[in-house]
Amino acid sequence: MRTFRIGTTALAAATAALALTLTACGGSDSGSGVKADASQGGGTAEGSKNTDKTAGTGGDKGTGTRSSQASTGQGTSGSGSRSGSGNVTAADSAGTRPCHGDEMSYSVLHRLPKQQGEHLLITARNADSKPCWVTSYPSVILGDTSNVLRHSAKDAPGGSTRITVKPGAKVYAAVNLFTDSAKTHTSADLSLALRDQTGDTGPGTDQQAFDSKGVPSKFTWSSADVTNWNTAKPYDF
């Protein structure tokens, strides 16, 4: 123990003497070496991609849709027009919780019945007083079938984007309807749920499709798919 203490004292004295020598020679450490190290340690990584988006309180005055409280709890939508007003900022979703579904109200508008481009426009509005985020595309089951619709192969990339939905703001997705075989289904009903970033689906809610006059509208399909959530309406003709 004594030998260790003596060695430590000698080392300290030598260090102090060296420091005094440097000071006497006017050697202040203001060189670029220290600054370079600090720069390397405190720099920000370039090329990191921001995948957050914000849905503002746009003026969607759609008619003929019915909203209902949902109990479901997630980018950019692909095909169609992209004129949304969302601003992409990293701070938008920082500290914001994912939407669970009970704070969302939904409406489903049947557009272009029996025409090319026929689809169901799903509108989700944040009816809560706090913002939350959605991502990916909704899990949708049509009528009395049991299959969850696949994501549209023609949709643009963006399913991993988190869209922050402010109170009163809306996001949109579309169910594309196809009658490309003799075996078809007809219904005015569907169920939908939100997905999280892992792909897990929350509780579902039953919905009914309406036409532009607010009348329940039956739709026919043999196959169908769904687009990602977006701040702009898909196929906004």
C-alpha positions in Angstrom: 0.0 0.0 0.0 2.8 2.4 0.9 4.6 1.7 -2.3 1.4 2.4 -4.4 0.9 5.8 -2.6 4.4 6.9 -3.1 4.3 6.0 -6.8 1.1 8.0 -7.2 2.6 11.0 -5.5 5.7 10.9 -7.7 3.6 10.7 -10.8 1.5 13.6 -9.7 4.6 15.7 -9.0 6.0 14.9 -12.4 2.8 15.8 -14.1 2.6 19.1 -12.3 6.2 19.9 -13.3 5.5 19.2 -16.9 2.5 21.5 -16.8 4.6 24.3 -15.3 7.2 23.8 -18.0 4.5 24.1 -20.7 3.0 27.2 -19.1 6.4 28.8 -18.8 7.0 28.3 -22.5 3.7 29.9 -23.3 2.1 26.7 -24.6 -1.7 27.1 -24.4 -3.7 24.3 -26.1 -5.7 26.2 -28.6 -4.6 24.1 -31.6 -6.9 22.6 -34.1 -6.5 19.1 -32.7 -8.9 19.6 -29.8 -11.4 21.4 -31.9 -11.4 18.6 -34.4 -12.1 16.1 -31.8 -14.9 18.1 -30.4 -16.4 18.5 -33.8 -16.3 14.8 -34.5 -17.9 14.1 -31.2 -20.6 16.7 -31.4 -21.5 16.6 -35.1 -24.9 15.6 -36.4 -25.3 12.7 -38.8 -26.0 13.7 -42.3 -28.3 11.8 -44.6 -30.8 10.8 -41.9 -34.3 10.7 -43.3 -37.3 12.3 -41.7 -40.3 10.1 -41.9 -42.8 12.2 -39.9 -45.7 14.1 -41.3 -48.4 16.3 -39.9 -52.1 16.4 -40.8 -53.5 19.9 -40.4 -57.1 20.9 -39.9 -58.0 21.1 -43.6 -61.3 22.2 -44.8 -62.8 18.9 -46.0 -66.5 19.5 -46.4 -67.5 16.2 -47.8 -71.2 15.4 -47.8 -73.1 12.2 -47.6 -70.8 10.5 -45.0 -71.6 9.4 -41.5 -69.1 9.5 -38.7 -69.1 7.0 -35.8 -66.8 6.6 -32.8 -64.3 3.9 -33.5 -62.4 1.5 -31.2 -59.4 0.8 -33.3 -56.0 2.0 -32.6 -51.1 4.1 -39.1 -47.9 7.3 -44.5 -48.6 8.6 -47.8 -51.2 7.3 -50.0 -50.2 6.2 -53.4 -52.3 6.5 -56.5 -54.2 9.6 -57.2 -53.6 13.2 -56.2 -51.1 14.3 -53.6 -51.9 17.9 -52.7 -51.9 17.5 -48.9 -50.8 20.3 -46.6 -48.9 18.2 -44.1 -45.4 19.5 -43.2 -42.7 16.9 -42.6 -40.8 17.7 -39.4 -39.0 15.6 -36.9 -40.7 17.4 -34.0 -44.2 16.6 -35.2 -44.4 13.2 -33.7 -41.8 13.6 -31.0 -43.5 12.6 -27.8 -46.8 12.0 -29.6 -48.6 8.7 -28.9 -49.9 6.4 -31.5 -53.6 6.6 -32.3 -55.4 3.7 -30.6 -58.7 4.2 -32.4 -61.1 5.2 -29.7 -60.2 8.9 -30.4 -60.9 8.5 -34.1 -64.2 9.0 -35.9 -64.6 7.4 -39.4 -66.7 7.9 -42.5 -66.8 5.8 -45.7 -67.9 7.4 -49.0 -68.7 5.1 -51.9 -67.3 6.9 -55.0 -67.9 6.2 -58.7 -70.3 3.2 -58.2 -70.2 0.7 -61.1 -67.6 2.9 -62.9 -64.0 2.5 -63.6 -62.1 3.7 -60.6 -64.8 2.7 -58.1 -63.5 2.9 -54.6 -64.4 3.6 -50.9 -62.9 6.7 -49.5 -62.1 6.2 -45.8 -61.8 9.4 -43.7 -60.5 9.2 -40.2 -60.7 12.3 -38.0 -59.0 12.9 -34.6 -61.9 13.7 -32.3 -59.7 13.9 -29.3 -58.1 17.0 -27.7 -54.6 15.6 -28.2 -52.6 14.8 -31.3 -51.7 11.2 -32.1 -50.1 9.5 -35.1 -51.1 6.8 -37.6 -49.0 4.8 -40.0 -49.2 2.2 -42.7 -52.7 1.4 -44.1 -55.9 0.4 -42.3 -56.8 -3.2 -41.9 -60.1 -3.6 -43.8 -62.5 -6.5 -44.1 -65.4 -6.1 -46.5 -68.9 -7.5 -46.0 -69.2 -10.9 -44.4 -65.8 -12.1 -45.8 -62.9 -12.8 -43.4 -59.9 -11.7 -45.5 -58.0 -8.6 -44.6 -57.4 -6.6 -47.7 -53.8 -6.4 -49.0 -51.9 -3.2 -49.6 -52.3 -1.8 -53.1 -49.4 -2.8 -55.3 -49.9 0.5 -57.2 -49.6 2.6 -54.1 -46.5 4.8 -53.8 -43.9 4.1 -51.1 -44.5 5.7 -47.7 -46.1 3.0 -45.5 -43.5 3.5 -42.7 -44.2 7.2 -42.4 -45.8 8.4 -39.2 -48.6 11.0 -39.8 -49.3 13.1 -36.8 -53.0 13.8 -36.7 -53.8 17.0 -34.8 -57.1 17.4 -33.0 -59.8 17.9 -35.6 -57.5 16.9 -38.5 -58.2 14.2 -41.0 -56.3 11.5 -42.8 -57.5 9.4 -45.8 -57.2 6.0 -47.3 -59.0 4.3 -50.2 -60.3 0.8 -50.8 -60.0 0.0 -54.5 -62.8 -2.3 -55.8 -62.5 -4.7 -58.7 -64.9 -7.0 -60.4 -62.4 -9.1 -62.4 -64.1 -12.5 -62.0 -67.5 -14.1 -62.1 -67.4 -14.7 -58.3 -68.4 -11.4 -56.7 -69.6 -10.2 -53.3 -72.0 -7.3 -52.5 -72.4 -5.4 -49.3 -72.6 -1.9 -47.8 -70.7 -2.9 -44.7 -67.1 -3.2 -43.7 -64.9 -3.2 -40.7 -61.5 -1.5 -40.2 -58.8 -1.1 -37.7 -55.5 0.8 -37.3 -52.1 -0.8 -37.6 -49.0 0.1 -35.7 -45.4 0.2 -37.0 -44.9 -3.5 -36.3 -47.9 -4.4 -38.4 -50.1 -5.4 -35.5 -53.8 -4.5 -35.8 -55.8 -2.9 -33.0 -59.5 -3.5 -32.3 -61.9 -3.2 -35.2 -64.9 -1.0 -35.8 -67.9 -1.7 -38.0 -68.7 0.9 -40.7 -71.2 1.4 -43.5 -70.6 3.0 -46.9 -72.7 5.9 -48.0 -73.1 7.6 -51.3 -72.7 11.4 -51.9 -76.3 11.9 -50.8 -75.9 10.2 -47.5 -77.8 7.0 -48.5 -76.3 3.6 -47.6 -74.6 2.4 -50.7 -73.9 -1.2 -51.7 -70.7 -2.0 -53.5 -69.7 -5.1 -55.4 -66.3 -6.6 -55.7 -64.4 -9.8 -56.6 -61.1 -8.4 -55.3 -60.0 -5.3 -53.5 -57.0 -3.6 -52.0 -56.3 -0.6 -49.8 -53.9 2.4 -49.9 -51.8 3.9 -47.2 -53.0 6.7 -44.9 -52.4 10.1 -46.4 -53.0 13.8 -45.6 -54.5 14.2 -49.1 -57.5 12.4 -50.5 -56.6 9.6 -52.9 -58.3 10.1 -56.3 -59.4 13.5 -55.4 -61.3 14.3 -58.6 
